[in-house]
Amino acid sequence: GYPALAATTSVVVGKTVQVSAQVVFIALGALLALPHLPEGSPARRGMAIVAALAVVAVLVLFWIQSHGLFSFVRAVLARLPFRWRALEERQAHLRELDDRVFRFYHQDRRGFVASGLAYFAGWLCDALE
C-alpha cells in the first residue's frame, strides 16, 4: 500500500486546508452580512465576532502546525500527570510527520493555495445549491 507517513501527512494537510477554507467561507459570509444588519444590533455584533474568531482560529491552527502539531500536542500532554506511552514510542515518527507538514506549507505554496481555493469553491457551490 501507500507509505503510512505520506498518507498521514496528506490527511493532516488536507483536513487543515479543508477546515481553513470552511472557516474563511464562514468569516466571509459574516462580513458580507454586516452591511445588511442594523447598526448596533446584536446580530451585527455577533457577525463581527464570528468573523474575527474565524480568522484567529485559522491563524492559530497554522501557527501550531508551523511549529509542529504533534510537538505541540506532546508539550501539552507532558504537563499532565500521566504519560501516553504510544506517543512516546512514536516520537521520531511524529517529528518526521511535523517536518513533512511544515515542508508542504513552505515548499509547495502553489499546491497549498490551489487546494485551499478548490475547497473554497466547493463551499461556494454548496451555498449556491
C-alpha positions as CSV (number, residue, x, y, z in Angstrom):
1,G,0.0,0.0,0.0
2,Y,0.8,3.6,0.3
3,P,3.5,4.6,2.9
4,A,1.9,5.4,6.2
5,L,3.9,8.6,6.7
6,A,3.0,10.1,3.3
7,A,-0.7,9.1,3.8
8,T,-0.8,10.6,7.3
9,T,0.8,13.8,6.1
10,S,-1.8,14.0,3.3
11,V,-4.6,13.6,5.7
12,V,-3.3,16.2,8.2
13,V,-2.7,18.8,5.4
14,G,-5.9,18.0,3.6
15,K,-8.1,18.3,6.6
16,T,-6.4,21.5,7.7
17,V,-6.9,23.1,4.3
18,Q,-10.5,21.9,4.2
19,V,-11.4,23.3,7.6
20,S,-9.5,26.5,6.9
21,A,-11.4,27.1,3.6
22,Q,-14.7,26.5,5.5
23,V,-13.7,28.9,8.3
24,V,-12.8,31.6,5.7
25,F,-16.1,30.9,4.0
26,I,-17.9,31.5,7.3
27,A,-15.9,34.6,8.0
28,L,-16.6,36.0,4.6
29,G,-20.4,35.3,5.0
30,A,-20.4,37.0,8.4
31,L,-18.6,40.1,6.9
32,L,-21.0,40.2,3.9
33,A,-23.9,40.2,6.3
34,L,-22.7,43.2,8.3
35,P,-23.9,46.0,5.9
36,H,-27.4,44.4,5.9
37,L,-27.8,44.4,9.6
38,P,-28.9,47.4,11.6
39,E,-26.2,49.5,13.4
40,G,-25.7,48.4,17.0
41,S,-27.8,45.3,16.6
42,P,-26.7,42.1,18.5
43,A,-26.7,40.2,15.2
44,R,-24.3,42.7,13.6
45,R,-22.0,42.5,16.7
46,G,-22.3,38.7,16.6
47,M,-21.3,38.5,12.9
48,A,-18.3,40.7,13.5
49,I,-17.3,38.5,16.4
50,V,-17.8,35.3,14.3
51,A,-15.6,36.8,11.5
52,A,-12.8,37.8,13.9
53,L,-12.8,34.4,15.8
54,A,-12.8,32.6,12.5
55,V,-9.7,34.4,11.3
56,V,-8.0,33.9,14.7
57,A,-8.8,30.2,14.6
58,V,-7.2,29.7,11.2
59,L,-4.1,31.7,12.2
60,V,-3.7,29.7,15.4
61,L,-4.2,26.4,13.5
62,F,-1.4,27.3,11.0
63,W,0.8,28.7,13.8
64,I,0.6,25.4,15.7
65,Q,1.3,23.4,12.6
66,S,4.2,25.5,11.5
67,H,5.7,24.9,14.9
68,G,4.9,21.2,14.8
69,L,1.4,20.0,15.6
70,F,2.5,16.8,17.3
71,S,5.3,18.6,19.1
72,F,2.7,21.0,20.4
73,V,0.4,18.1,21.5
74,R,3.4,16.4,23.2
75,A,4.3,19.6,25.0
76,V,0.7,20.0,26.3
77,L,0.4,16.3,27.3
78,A,3.8,16.5,29.1
79,R,2.3,18.9,31.6
80,L,-0.3,16.3,32.6
81,P,0.3,13.9,35.4
82,F,0.1,10.8,33.2
83,R,2.1,9.6,30.2
84,W,0.9,8.4,26.8
85,R,3.2,5.5,26.1
86,A,2.0,5.3,22.5
87,L,3.0,8.9,21.8
88,E,6.4,8.4,23.5
89,E,7.1,5.3,21.4
90,R,6.3,7.1,18.2
91,Q,8.2,10.4,18.8
92,A,10.6,10.0,15.9
93,H,7.7,9.2,13.5
94,L,5.7,12.2,14.8
95,R,8.7,14.5,14.4
96,E,9.0,13.4,10.8
97,L,5.3,14.0,10.3
98,D,5.7,17.5,11.7
99,D,8.6,18.1,9.3
100,R,6.7,16.9,6.3
101,V,3.7,19.1,7.1
102,F,6.0,22.1,7.6
103,R,7.7,21.4,4.3
104,F,4.4,21.2,2.4
105,Y,3.3,24.6,3.7
106,H,6.6,26.2,3.0
107,Q,7.9,24.5,-0.2
108,D,4.6,23.7,-2.0
109,R,2.8,27.0,-1.6
110,R,1.2,26.7,-5.1
111,G,-0.3,23.3,-4.1
112,F,-1.5,24.7,-0.8
113,V,-3.2,27.7,-2.4
114,A,-4.7,25.5,-5.2
115,S,-6.1,23.1,-2.6
116,G,-7.5,25.9,-0.5
117,L,-9.1,27.5,-3.5
118,A,-10.7,24.2,-4.6
119,Y,-12.2,23.6,-1.1
120,F,-13.4,27.2,-1.0
121,A,-15.0,26.8,-4.5
122,G,-16.7,23.7,-3.1
123,W,-18.2,25.7,-0.2
124,L,-19.4,28.3,-2.7
125,C,-21.0,25.7,-4.8
126,D,-22.7,24.2,-1.8
127,A,-24.1,27.6,-0.8
128,L,-25.5,28.1,-4.3
129,E,-27.1,24.7,-4.4
